[in-house]
Amino acid sequence: MLRLNDDFGTNGMDVYDKTNEWFVQVREQFEELNQHIIKAITDKNFTRSIELDSARQDILRELCLIDPALINEEFFSFIEHCAQENAALISKVEDDMEILTYQTSKQMRMQAAYLR
């Protein structure tokens, strides 16, 4: 993820413009990461979804360290929405994993009964 103090070609931009450009780039990266997580969940690739979610949580932790005066209302709303989406996706993964665990357990019991 880009850091706020990274130089990404400002060429005379003031701090406000540089900060806004940084927020736009972070938002784009975050949205792309969310799409990858959704695809991983849809594909039932739980390992990948957990790894991607961990990366997303790292980004959220880093954003929490930014001076609140630099964050505008729109960006804050975006982060809040992402946090809610994150919680919903985690719930879906947990539900899907619980179903898979139940199905696996049921199959193992059926095999054990068959072998008796």
N, C-alpha and C positions, 0 to 999 in steps of 0.2 A: 504494500500500500504506500502511496505517496505520503511523505511527511510534510507538514505545513511549512517547514523551513527548507524543504528541497527546492533547488533552483530548477524550474522546468520552463525555461525560456521566457522570463518575464519581460526582458528588454524594455526597461523603463516603466513598467507597470507600478502603480502605487500599491501599498500594502493591502488596501481594500480590494482592489482588482485581483491581486495575487491570491488573497484569501478566498474570494468568490470562485476563482478558477479552480483552486484546490478543492473546494467543497463540491463543485460540479464533477470533477474527476473522481473524487471519493464516492459520490453518489452513483456514478456510472459503474464503478467497480463493484460497489455493494449490490446494485441491482443485477449485475451479471452473475455475481456469486449466488444470489437468491435463485436465479433461474437454474443454475447448475444444481443447487440443492433440491429444487422441485423436481428436476429430471431424475436425480439420483433416487429420490423417494418414490417417484412414479415407477422407476425401473426396479424397485425393491433392492437397491444397492445400499444397504444400511451402513456398511463400512465407509463408503465414500460420502454418504450424507452426514455421517458423524464427523468425519475429517473436515468437510466443508463448513459445517456448522461451527466447529472449533475455530476455523479461520475467521468466520463471521463474528464470533464472540470476541476474538482478539481485536478486530477492527472496532467493535463497540467499546471495548475497554479503552482503546487508544483515544477514541472520540470523547470519552468521559474525562480525559485529562486535558482537553482543550479549554482555554479560557472561555467561560460562558458568554463573555461580552462579544466574542467573535462569531458566535452561532446565532444566525437569524431565525425567526419564527418558522419559516418554511423548512429549513434544514432540520430544526428540532422536531417538527411534526413528522418529517420523513423518518428520522431515527426512531421516534416513538412508534410509528406504523411498522417499521421493520422489526422492532422488539416484539410487538404483538404478533406479527407474522411468524417470527422465530418461535415464539411459544406455541403457536398453533401447529407449526411443522414438527416440532419436537413431540407434541402430543400425538400427532399422526404416526410418527415413526414408532413411538412407544406402543401405540395400539396395534400397529401392524406386527411388531416384534412379539407382542403378547399373543396374537393370533397364531403366528408361526410356531411359537413355543408350545402352545396348546395342541396344535395339529401334530407337531413332532412327538410330543408326549403321548398323544392318543395312538399314533402309529407304532410307537415303541411298545406300548401296552398290548396292542393287537398282535404284534410279532411275538412278544413274550408268551401270550396266551396260545398262539399257534404252535410254538415250539414245545409246549408241555405235552 
